[in-house]
Amino acid sequence: MGFLQGKTAIITGAGRAVLNDGKCGSIGYGIATAYAKEGANLVITGRNVKKLEDAKEELERLYKIQVLLIQADVNESADNEAVVANVIKQTVDTFGGIDVLINNAQASASGVPLAEHTTDQFNLAMYSGLYATFYYMKACYPYLAKSQGTVINFASGAGLFGNFGQCAYAAAKEGIRGLSRVAATEWAKDGINVNIICPLAWTSQLEQFEKAYPDAFKANVKTPPAGHFGDAELEIGRVCVQIASPDFKYMTGETITLEGGMGLRP
């Protein structure tokens, strides 16, 4: 029996992506794989239905768990509360409750200098990241309070270090950090564990970023002292398993995975 047997986790942005070498190429799918290995019921969301279908097929086939696929896109023109409410309703109708919420989804126009950034590009990052995190946290709160569950949100070194060409992305991620700290303060009385992860994993998006914006990539992305980038499943995904495991309850902090090591910062 796995650590998360019988638990239900919502993972946003969990469509299947692969690297050029065929390995897991997205943080969301890496987390979903790590959770599947621990027996969790999974709810995976995203914009790309084909990637979600591929994820569902592989996870159910390999790990014999149940995966609920829901297309969901928080954006400037959508009725976002309704979009998120639909995800929560389907989750509760299918699995009866919510134990873990992982806000991983994020889109952005990286590589564009601040002075050239458009309002649409800024909104893309804010709605897909910060607003989505806000809406999901609000909607999941009653169920997380009942289960004394876990929230895992994602920030980034782009905000911590002010990366070139990532103004909207950095702003969204720093907003998520602030939102998470407030939730950790307010929800501790309910037994809800709220954490932030700042990962540096090698993903298909990072591969594409290197190809499209080589100068920005060279300026911003440094190989960690450990000599390799994080593995989306084995390092990022397993941290998410640890945070949601029973032994980790009532610890709230910020997990930093930027410089080749991991530590919990209270």
Disulfide bonds with the S-S distance in Angstrom:
none
